[in-house]
Amino acid sequence: MKKYIFTVLISLVTLNVGSLFAQDEYLKNKVNKPELKQIKNKTLVDYNLLKQTKGKVTIIEFWETWCSPCIKGMHHLKTLKEKYSKELEIVCVSCDDLEKTKSFIKKNKFPFTFIYDKEKYLKAEIFPHSGIPHSILIDKTGKIQTSTLPGFITEDVIKDLMENEQIDIPNKELFNSENLSEKKSENTFINFELRSYQLGDRGFFRTEFKTRSKRILTDFTDGYKDTIENITETTSASKNILELYQYAYENIPLTHFLYDEELNYINSHLPNHLYTMIFSSSDLIGNHYSILINQLNSIFGLKTRIQEKETEVLILDAINTNTGNITKSYDYTKSGTSLNDDYFRYTLSASYINSMLVIKALEDFFKIPVETEIPATDFYNIEISIEKDRGDREEVDVWLELFKRNGLILRKDKKILKFIEIEKSI
């Protein structure tokens, strides 16, 4: 068997610290329509952004009702607002469904100013961003300091801004998948770059296929042949090690990977375990996916092997839209998922979700493979909240009945499936 040695370029990209915006950029110079609509007492009233934030440290927080990290961040910001009620203005901006937003505000009673950005003026024109939560931090002079995540805005940061001190927190960059891949040499057979996560990166996978003419010399006189070379290029961002392996094994479900507890970090979603990858290869040197597996094994110090075994699986036979919990969805702009579960409760709130995303949510809950033949071309809105008085997660039959009542029809089966075993290389 031939052995190939490939050069791997690893770029460790650190979090950018400092101002994301142009030097000394002020809110008043960016906002040319200060009159916005505030949600107050379940009605829309006028709100002047520049007037109401003048002389105060201000956080403009972009959020939506379905975004669990947004809600977590708002609880953190609430603590800051309660401590600095007069010095700090928190403006929460949403373009979500208005009635859902009103209901959320009434139920949660956060001490913030809530803006309804129906035309997406602030979201798209003034502070364009990729992914929420998204926090714009402004000092009391109106100078835009940075964009970041709410958790990085601490009490010390607020104090520094109140005292006109410099702050030093990570910036949240505007994610642009088109900028990930750079132009490569026409003679490159393989390129592999691995970069660390950068604040603002979003979960992303893209594979492109290209062909080009190639002349290959076969000896040093006049020997050559003309052929067609097929190039496969994969770009991904904000993916952990296990998700990279999942792609390399041609999207086998994550529940089909076997590894010891000491390797739990490969499925961690903490920032220091997330990567951006750019990988391209030519079919003249082998299969794209096999080469990628070897690259991942080498760079992460792991080895993998395929094995087959009989195992219990769940089959999603139907998604019932007659229970009141599930309806068909046709609005892709409302796509989003909020999931919470523990041993006695399971809550799934999702908009524009297809069968593939449903079985992924179910696999995360049951920790066993879930399969379906329901077309992924159909999309649903799902509002499920299940409570179970006693027992544990292993009582699968009880949970299956509860899911059935809520519109997800599942049954147990046994199948011989392919699994990927991952272990540390010696």
C-alpha positions as a Python dict, from the first residue, in 0.01 Angstrom:
ca = {
    (1, 'M'): (0, 0, 0),
    (2, 'K'): (130, 345, -91),
    (3, 'K'): (172, 595, 184),
    (4, 'Y'): (120, 967, 125),
    (5, 'I'): (268, 1241, 335),
    (6, 'F'): (71, 1565, 332),
    (7, 'T'): (165, 1906, 462),
    (8, 'V'): (-90, 2046, 707),
    (9, 'L'): (-117, 2416, 778),
    (10, 'I'): (-269, 2498, 1114),
    (11, 'S'): (-359, 2858, 1187),
    (12, 'L'): (-446, 2934, 1548),
    (13, 'V'): (-664, 3242, 1525),
    (14, 'T'): (-711, 3418, 1856),
    (15, 'L'): (-1010, 3625, 1960),
    (16, 'N'): (-981, 3978, 1830),
    (17, 'V'): (-980, 4222, 2117),
    (18, 'G'): (-1056, 4592, 2089),
    (19, 'S'): (-1300, 4791, 1883),
    (20, 'L'): (-1478, 4622, 1594),
    (21, 'F'): (-1591, 4957, 1463),
    (22, 'A'): (-1405, 5246, 1306),
    (23, 'Q'): (-1203, 5449, 1550),
    (24, 'D'): (-1416, 5696, 1747),
    (25, 'E'): (-1741, 5594, 1578),
    (26, 'Y'): (-2043, 5732, 1760),
    (27, 'L'): (-2403, 5616, 1775),
    (28, 'K'): (-2532, 5954, 1658),
    (29, 'N'): (-2329, 5924, 1336),
    (30, 'K'): (-2470, 5580, 1252),
    (31, 'V'): (-2837, 5622, 1341),
    (32, 'N'): (-3017, 5861, 1106),
    (33, 'K'): (-3366, 5753, 1215),
    (34, 'P'): (-3361, 5774, 1596),
    (35, 'E'): (-3741, 5737, 1626),
    (36, 'L'): (-3811, 5369, 1690),
    (37, 'K'): (-4107, 5169, 1816),
    (38, 'Q'): (-4099, 5055, 2177),
    (39, 'I'): (-4319, 4776, 2312),
    (40, 'K'): (-4470, 4919, 2629),
    (41, 'N'): (-4776, 4789, 2813),
    (42, 'K'): (-4846, 4559, 2513),
    (43, 'T'): (-4867, 4856, 2273),
    (44, 'L'): (-4619, 5028, 2038),
    (45, 'V'): (-4506, 5374, 2141),
    (46, 'D'): (-4242, 5612, 2007),
    (47, 'Y'): (-3887, 5580, 2141),
    (48, 'N'): (-3596, 5812, 2060),
    (49, 'L'): (-3282, 5601, 2078),
    (50, 'L'): (-3034, 5890, 2087),
    (51, 'K'): (-3228, 6091, 2345),
    (52, 'Q'): (-3299, 5799, 2582),
    (53, 'T'): (-2940, 5670, 2580),
    (54, 'K'): (-2762, 6007, 2606),
    (55, 'G'): (-2512, 6016, 2892),
    (56, 'K'): (-2562, 5647, 2978),
    (57, 'V'): (-2365, 5331, 2922),
    (58, 'T'): (-2586, 5148, 2671),
    (59, 'I'): (-2623, 4789, 2560),
    (60, 'I'): (-2821, 4727, 2242),
    (61, 'E'): (-2915, 4360, 2264),
    (62, 'F'): (-3047, 4170, 1960),
    (63, 'W'): (-3261, 3869, 2053),
    (64, 'E'): (-3565, 3657, 1960),
    (65, 'T'): (-3815, 3467, 2175),
    (66, 'W'): (-3704, 3124, 2044),
    (67, 'C'): (-3332, 3180, 2116),
    (68, 'S'): (-3233, 3001, 2441),
    (69, 'P'): (-2883, 3163, 2460),
    (70, 'C'): (-3053, 3502, 2418),
    (71, 'I'): (-3280, 3441, 2718),
    (72, 'K'): (-2986, 3319, 2926),
    (73, 'G'): (-2795, 3635, 2833),
    (74, 'M'): (-3091, 3854, 2929),
    (75, 'H'): (-3095, 3708, 3279),
    (76, 'H'): (-2727, 3803, 3308),
    (77, 'L'): (-2797, 4157, 3184),
    (78, 'K'): (-3086, 4188, 3429),
    (79, 'T'): (-2839, 4161, 3717),
    (80, 'L'): (-2635, 4448, 3572),
    (81, 'K'): (-2943, 4663, 3515),
    (82, 'E'): (-3064, 4612, 3871),
    (83, 'K'): (-2725, 4721, 4006),
    (84, 'Y'): (-2687, 5023, 3775),
    (85, 'S'): (-3050, 5118, 3714),
    (86, 'K'): (-2981, 5486, 3642),
    (87, 'E'): (-2641, 5466, 3472),
    (88, 'L'): (-2716, 5175, 3237),
    (89, 'E'): (-2966, 5157, 2951),
    (90, 'I'): (-3041, 4816, 2800),
    (91, 'V'): (-3227, 4825, 2469),
    (92, 'C'): (-3347, 4483, 2351),
    (93, 'V'): (-3422, 4469, 1978),
    (94, 'S'): (-3637, 4202, 1814),
    (95, 'C'): (-3808, 4151, 1479),
    (96, 'D'): (-3978, 3830, 1596),
    (97, 'D'): (-4354, 3769, 1589),
    (98, 'L'): (-4502, 4072, 1769),
    (99, 'E'): (-4766, 3884, 1972),
    (100, 'K'): (-4512, 3625, 2090),
    (101, 'T'): (-4277, 3906, 2186),
    (102, 'K'): (-4547, 4091, 2381),
    (103, 'S'): (-4640, 3774, 2565),
    (104, 'F'): (-4277, 3706, 2654),
    (105, 'I'): (-4226, 4059, 2786),
    (106, 'K'): (-4538, 4043, 3003),
    (107, 'K'): (-4445, 3703, 3143),
    (108, 'N'): (-4078, 3771, 3222),
    (109, 'K'): (-4082, 4135, 3336),
    (110, 'F'): (-3724, 4217, 3240),
    (111, 'P'): (-3628, 4579, 3332),
    (112, 'F'): (-3528, 4663, 2975),
    (113, 'T'): (-3649, 4881, 2690),
    (114, 'F'): (-3793, 4652, 2421),
    (115, 'I'): (-3780, 4773, 2060),
    (116, 'Y'): (-3981, 4613, 1780),
    (117, 'D'): (-3761, 4637, 1471),
    (118, 'K'): (-4018, 4528, 1213),
    (119, 'E'): (-3830, 4676, 915),
    (120, 'K'): (-3497, 4539, 1048),
    (121, 'Y'): (-3350, 4889, 1043),
    (122, 'L'): (-3120, 4832, 1339),
    (123, 'K'): (-3058, 4465, 1266),
    (124, 'A'): (-2966, 4485, 898),
    (125, 'E'): (-2872, 4846, 823),
    (126, 'I'): (-2707, 4988, 1134),
    (127, 'F'): (-2564, 4685, 1316),
    (128, 'P'): (-2556, 4394, 1066),
    (129, 'H'): (-2459, 4070, 1234),
    (130, 'S'): (-2468, 3693, 1197),
    (131, 'G'): (-2630, 3500, 1478),
    (132, 'I'): (-2786, 3598, 1808),
    (133, 'P'): (-2744, 3692, 2087),
    (134, 'H'): (-2557, 3998, 1965),
    (135, 'S'): (-2463, 4285, 2197),
    (136, 'I'): (-2355, 4635, 2096),
    (137, 'L'): (-2174, 4811, 2380),
    (138, 'I'): (-2172, 5192, 2386),
    (139, 'D'): (-2006, 5417, 2644),
    (140, 'K'): (-2170, 5717, 2810),
    (141, 'T'): (-2030, 5958, 2547),
    (142, 'G'): (-2214, 5762, 2276),
    (143, 'K'): (-1896, 5603, 2139),
    (144, 'I'): (-1947, 5250, 2006),
    (145, 'Q'): (-1697, 5033, 2188),
    (146, 'T'): (-1753, 4684, 2047),
    (147, 'S'): (-1996, 4410, 1954),
    (148, 'T'): (-1981, 4098, 2166),
    (149, 'L'): (-2190, 3841, 2354),
    (150, 'P'): (-2385, 3940, 2667),
    (151, 'G'): (-2188, 3708, 2893),
    (152, 'F'): (-1867, 3903, 2829),
    (153, 'I'): (-2024, 4225, 2957),
    (154, 'T'): (-1943, 4203, 3326),
    (155, 'E'): (-1984, 4441, 3618),
    (156, 'D'): (-1616, 4536, 3584),
    (157, 'V'): (-1671, 4628, 3219),
    (158, 'I'): (-1964, 4854, 3310),
    (159, 'K'): (-1756, 5018, 3585),
    (160, 'D'): (-1469, 5083, 3343),
    (161, 'L'): (-1703, 5249, 3095),
    (162, 'M'): (-1862, 5462, 3367),
    (163, 'E'): (-1513, 5580, 3467),
    (164, 'N'): (-1401, 5637, 3106),
    (165, 'E'): (-1152, 5349, 3125),
    (166, 'Q'): (-1049, 5127, 2834),
    (167, 'I'): (-1219, 4788, 2808),
    (168, 'D'): (-1067, 4466, 2681),
    (169, 'I'): (-1326, 4203, 2581),
    (170, 'P'): (-1366, 3971, 2280),
    (171, 'N'): (-1528, 4107, 1965),
    (172, 'K'): (-1801, 3920, 1781),
    (173, 'E'): (-1707, 3928, 1413),
    (174, 'L'): (-1951, 3938, 1123),
    (175, 'F'): (-1947, 3583, 986),
    (176, 'N'): (-1910, 3556, 609),
    (177, 'S'): (-1870, 3206, 472),
    (178, 'E'): (-1748, 3340, 137),
    (179, 'N'): (-1435, 3477, 302),
    (180, 'L'): (-1328, 3150, 461),
    (181, 'S'): (-1171, 2994, 155),
    (182, 'E'): (-881, 3158, -23),
    (183, 'K'): (-764, 3107, -381),
    (184, 'K'): (-531, 2811, -404),
    (185, 'S'): (-256, 2723, -649),
    (186, 'E'): (-376, 2541, -959),
    (187, 'N'): (-113, 2271, -896),
    (188, 'T'): (-223, 2194, -540),
    (189, 'F'): (-342, 1837, -498),
    (190, 'I'): (-446, 1884, -137),
    (191, 'N'): (-498, 2170, 104),
    (192, 'F'): (-586, 2135, 470),
    (193, 'E'): (-620, 2429, 708),
    (194, 'L'): (-749, 2411, 1063),
    (195, 'R'): (-819, 2729, 1256),
    (196, 'S'): (-948, 2792, 1605),
    (197, 'Y'): (-1297, 2928, 1667),
    (198, 'Q'): (-1343, 3303, 1635),
    (199, 'L'): (-1622, 3483, 1819),
    (200, 'G'): (-1902, 3534, 1571),
    (201, 'D'): (-1842, 3214, 1371),
    (202, 'R'): (-2161, 3023, 1295),
    (203, 'G'): (-2214, 2652, 1243),
    (204, 'F'): (-2156, 2603, 873),
    (205, 'F'): (-2070, 2331, 620),
    (206, 'R'): (-2030, 2375, 246),
    (207, 'T'): (-1893, 2135, -15),
    (208, 'E'): (-1816, 2243, -370),
    (209, 'F'): (-1710, 2036, -669),
    (210, 'K'): (-1488, 2164, -950),
    (211, 'T'): (-1326, 2012, -1256),
    (212, 'R'): (-1020, 2130, -1442),
    (213, 'S'): (-796, 2006, -1721),
    (214, 'K'): (-468, 1860, -1605),
    (215, 'R'): (-157, 1765, -1798),
    (216, 'I'): (51, 1505, -1617),
    (217, 'L'): (413, 1434, -1720),
    (218, 'T'): (494, 1064, -1734),
    (219, 'D'): (866, 1080, -1822),
    (220, 'F'): (1138, 1337, -1886),
    (221, 'T'): (1121, 1338, -2266),
    (222, 'D'): (784, 1377, -2435),
    (223, 'G'): (577, 1153, -2212),
    (224, 'Y'): (256, 1309, -2081),
    (225, 'K'): (-118, 1255, -2065),
    (226, 'D'): (-411, 1499, -2055),
    (227, 'T'): (-686, 1423, -1810),
    (228, 'I'): (-971, 1580, -1617),
    (229, 'E'): (-911, 1643, -1248),
    (230, 'N'): (-1203, 1656, -1003),
    (231, 'I'): (-1157, 1882, -701),
    (232, 'T'): (-1372, 1856, -388),
    (233, 'E'): (-1349, 2150, -147),
    (234, 'T'): (-1512, 2153, 195),
    (235, 'T'): (-1538, 2462, 414),
    (236, 'S'): (-1676, 2449, 766),
    (237, 'A'): (-1689, 2676, 1069),
    (238, 'S'): (-1777, 2639, 1438),
    (239, 'K'): (-1767, 2258, 1431),
    (240, 'N'): (-1623, 2026, 1693),
    (241, 'I'): (-1401, 1724, 1628),
    (242, 'L'): (-1686, 1474, 1622),
    (243, 'E'): (-1881, 1682, 1369),
    (244, 'L'): (-1574, 1693, 1144),
    (245, 'Y'): (-1549, 1314, 1165),
    (246, 'Q'): (-1921, 1290, 1095),
    (247, 'Y'): (-1871, 1475, 768),
    (248, 'A'): (-1564, 1264, 682),
    (249, 'Y'): (-1774, 949, 728),
    (250, 'E'): (-2030, 1095, 486),
    (251, 'N'): (-2276, 1224, 745),
    (252, 'I'): (-2324, 910, 951),
    (253, 'P'): (-2543, 1001, 1257),
    (254, 'L'): (-2353, 1115, 1565),
    (255, 'T'): (-2512, 835, 1766),
    (256, 'H'): (-2312, 590, 1551),
    (257, 'F'): (-1981, 698, 1704),
    (258, 'L'): (-1834, 501, 1994),
    (259, 'Y'): (-1565, 645, 2223),
    (260, 'D'): (-1456, 632, 2587),
    (261, 'E'): (-1544, 898, 2841),
    (262, 'E'): (-1190, 1040, 2827),
    (263, 'L'): (-1266, 1152, 2470),
    (264, 'N'): (-1586, 1341, 2558),
    (265, 'Y'): (-1410, 1662, 2455),
    (266, 'I'): (-1441, 1565, 2088),
    (267, 'N'): (-1816, 1636, 2116),
    (268, 'S'): (-1781, 1952, 2325),
    (269, 'H'): (-1931, 2278, 2199),
    (270, 'L'): (-1714, 2500, 2415),
    (271, 'P'): (-1530, 2760, 2204),
    (272, 'N'): (-1185, 2607, 2263),
    (273, 'H'): (-1310, 2281, 2108),
    (274, 'L'): (-1457, 2437, 1793),
    (275, 'Y'): (-1275, 2476, 1464),
    (276, 'T'): (-1288, 2626, 1117),
    (277, 'M'): (-1169, 2384, 849),
    (278, 'I'): (-1080, 2437, 483),
    (279, 'F'): (-1004, 2113, 301),
    (280, 'S'): (-972, 2045, -68),
    (281, 'S'): (-836, 1742, -251),
    (282, 'S'): (-794, 1607, -600),
    (283, 'D'): (-935, 1273, -708),
    (284, 'L'): (-596, 1204, -869),
    (285, 'I'): (-456, 1116, -525),
    (286, 'G'): (-754, 936, -374),
    (287, 'N'): (-1099, 959, -218),
    (288, 'H'): (-1175, 1298, -61),
    (289, 'Y'): (-1337, 1152, 251),
    (290, 'S'): (-1071, 886, 313),
    (291, 'I'): (-797, 1147, 289),
    (292, 'L'): (-984, 1371, 533),
    (293, 'I'): (-1018, 1087, 785),
    (294, 'N'): (-642, 1036, 774),
    (295, 'Q'): (-584, 1409, 817),
    (296, 'L'): (-814, 1429, 1119),
    (297, 'N'): (-658, 1120, 1277),
    (298, 'S'): (-313, 1268, 1235),
    (299, 'I'): (-384, 1618, 1359),
    (300, 'F'): (-594, 1515, 1661),
    (301, 'G'): (-389, 1208, 1760),
    (302, 'L'): (-679, 966, 1712),
    (303, 'K'): (-754, 652, 1518),
    (304, 'T'): (-1086, 526, 1387),
    (305, 'R'): (-1225, 199, 1263),
    (306, 'I'): (-1558, 80, 1130),
    (307, 'Q'): (-1752, -200, 1296),
    (308, 'E'): (-2102, -338, 1253),
    (309, 'K'): (-2329, -463, 1528),
    (310, 'E'): (-2695, -523, 1604),
    (311, 'T'): (-2841, -245, 1814),
    (312, 'E'): (-3170, -102, 1929),
    (313, 'V'): (-3301, 187, 1720),
    (314, 'L'): (-3610, 403, 1717),
    (315, 'I'): (-3813, 450, 1400),
    (316, 'L'): (-4003, 778, 1354),
    (317, 'D'): (-4302, 652, 1156),
    (318, 'A'): (-4510, 971, 1148),
    (319, 'I'): (-4530, 1336, 1247),
    (320, 'N'): (-4894, 1389, 1339),
    (321, 'T'): (-5029, 1739, 1270),
    (322, 'N'): (-5368, 1664, 1431),
    (323, 'T'): (-5268, 1684, 1800),
    (324, 'G'): (-5252, 2064, 1823),
    (325, 'N'): (-4880, 2055, 1900),
    (326, 'I'): (-4754, 2032, 1542),
    (327, 'T'): (-4849, 2221, 1226),
    (328, 'K'): (-4705, 2239, 877),
    (329, 'S'): (-4468, 2533, 824),
    (330, 'Y'): (-4398, 2728, 505),
    (331, 'D'): (-4209, 3033, 634),
    (332, 'Y'): (-3834, 2965, 628),
    (333, 'T'): (-3763, 3312, 773),
    (334, 'K'): (-3899, 3191, 1109),
    (335, 'S'): (-3658, 2899, 1135),
    (336, 'G'): (-3531, 2833, 1486),
    (337, 'T'): (-3521, 2571, 1760),
    (338, 'S'): (-3529, 2591, 2140),
    (339, 'L'): (-3476, 2263, 2327),
    (340, 'N'): (-3468, 2189, 2701),
    (341, 'D'): (-3476, 1852, 2865),
    (342, 'D'): (-3396, 1674, 3190),
    (343, 'Y'): (-3491, 1336, 3332),
    (344, 'F'): (-3854, 1430, 3392),
    (345, 'R'): (-3931, 1703, 3140),
    (346, 'Y'): (-3884, 1758, 2768),
    (347, 'T'): (-3966, 2082, 2588),
    (348, 'L'): (-3920, 2133, 2216),
    (349, 'S'): (-4019, 2463, 2054),
    (350, 'A'): (-3928, 2477, 1686),
    (351, 'S'): (-4023, 2665, 1372),
    (352, 'Y'): (-3965, 2544, 1016),
    (353, 'I'): (-3800, 2218, 1120),
    (354, 'N'): (-3786, 1910, 895),
    (355, 'S'): (-3776, 1538, 977),
    (356, 'M'): (-3393, 1527, 980),
    (357, 'L'): (-3379, 1794, 1249),
    (358, 'V'): (-3658, 1621, 1441),
    (359, 'I'): (-3468, 1291, 1458),
    (360, 'K'): (-3152, 1475, 1560),
    (361, 'A'): (-3342, 1627, 1854),
    (362, 'L'): (-3478, 1283, 1942),
    (363, 'E'): (-3133, 1123, 1920),
    (364, 'D'): (-2996, 1387, 2156),
    (365, 'F'): (-3271, 1295, 2402),
    (366, 'F'): (-3273, 913, 2382),
    (367, 'K'): (-2899, 873, 2310),
    (368, 'I'): (-2973, 594, 2063),
    (369, 'P'): (-3004, 601, 1681),
    (370, 'V'): (-3331, 727, 1534),
    (371, 'E'): (-3428, 667, 1171),
    (372, 'T'): (-3715, 782, 951),
    (373, 'E'): (-3845, 765, 596),
    (374, 'I'): (-4043, 1088, 630),
    (375, 'P'): (-3932, 1326, 352),
    (376, 'A'): (-3698, 1602, 461),
    (377, 'T'): (-3878, 1834, 219),
    (378, 'D'): (-4171, 1885, 461),
    (379, 'F'): (-4133, 2142, 740),
    (380, 'Y'): (-4316, 2183, 1070),
    (381, 'N'): (-4381, 2415, 1363),
    (382, 'I'): (-4359, 2214, 1686),
    (383, 'E'): (-4456, 2307, 2041),
    (384, 'I'): (-4411, 2006, 2271),
    (385, 'S'): (-4388, 2011, 2649),
    (386, 'I'): (-4380, 1671, 2821),
    (387, 'E'): (-4363, 1611, 3195),
    (388, 'K'): (-4315, 1268, 3350),
    (389, 'D'): (-4390, 1213, 3718),
    (390, 'R'): (-4137, 942, 3798),
    (391, 'G'): (-3896, 696, 3647),
    (392, 'D'): (-3588, 762, 3444),
    (393, 'R'): (-3469, 817, 3089),
    (394, 'E'): (-3423, 442, 3038),
    (395, 'E'): (-3801, 381, 3051),
    (396, 'V'): (-3819, 423, 2675),
    (397, 'D'): (-4170, 276, 2634),
    (398, 'V'): (-4320, 537, 2866),
    (399, 'W'): (-4149, 820, 2679),
    (400, 'L'): (-4262, 679, 2343),
    (401, 'E'): (-4622, 695, 2459),
    (402, 'L'): (-4577, 1054, 2578),
    (403, 'F'): (-4421, 1158, 2246),
    (404, 'K'): (-4704, 982, 2060),
    (405, 'R'): (-4965, 1191, 2246),
    (406, 'N'): (-4777, 1499, 2129),
    (407, 'G'): (-4762, 1396, 1765),
    (408, 'L'): (-4429, 1216, 1722),
    (409, 'I'): (-4501, 848, 1648),
    (410, 'L'): (-4201, 630, 1734),
    (411, 'R'): (-4142, 257, 1771),
    (412, 'K'): (-3852, 37, 1879),
    (413, 'D'): (-3668, -188, 1638),
    (414, 'K'): (-3336, -370, 1605),
    (415, 'K'): (-3098, -332, 1314),
    (416, 'I'): (-2742, -409, 1215),
    (417, 'L'): (-2578, -70, 1186),
    (418, 'K'): (-2236, 63, 1102),
    (419, 'F'): (-2054, 228, 1394),
    (420, 'I'): (-1732, 424, 1404),
    (421, 'E'): (-1503, 351, 1700),
    (422, 'I'): (-1270, 636, 1799),
    (423, 'E'): (-975, 597, 2033),
    (424, 'K'): (-644, 764, 2101),
    (425, 'S'): (-357, 656, 1878),
    (426, 'I'): (-68, 491, 2056),
}
